[in-house]
Amino acid sequence: MQLWDYIGDNARSLTFLTYQHASLSFQTVLVGTLVAIAVAALVYRLPLAAALTLTSSRVALTIPSLALLALLIVPFGLGVTPSFLMLAFFAMLPVIGNAVVGLRSVIGNAVVGLRSVPPAVVESARGIGLSRWRILLTVELPIAWPVILTGIRVSTQMIVGVAAIVAYVLGPGLGSLIFNGLARLGGANALESALAGTLLIVVIALVFDALLVLLGRLTISKGLS
């Protein structure tokens, strides 16, 4: 059976699995991003704490996702909970490449972005009587937002791909198609199953990235573009 025939014959189940995969990815990236920005807001003014946060986020990237998933099975069992926790954890860490090192975490982007706000801008805000938290929310975060959003885009791309492995713990999403197909290679529709799952994951990643680009256009100040 050809790939397109397989997709047409299984449209309903593929739509449901695609929805599951997209929903899980969106929720975990959202939670991971909120935690990352909160941590950054707490440490970016403290050089030592900021350095430790950046170092810790880089070290955490070396943790094998399957190993973390296996550890989470012990207290939480199989299914959605360990899948969500593993992905939300890694959603804080997915990194944006630079010319030399290649990686910075979402937390790192938030810290770097906030610390890159010109001191003169902050001093001006203080001079008109704004509190520290109001300066953070109305001055520093908007200026740092393009850097943070870049990290979110990279985070989203990675999480959409990594989310496939939660099929190992009976998690939701398109991973089940891929792994079932690979386990049955040579059998009926095995290759089509794996290819369909992979193709739909790529489509989800492209759609999410396009939405984040649109979000950037709507939320980034014209003066920062």
Disulfide bonds with the S-S distance in Angstrom:
none
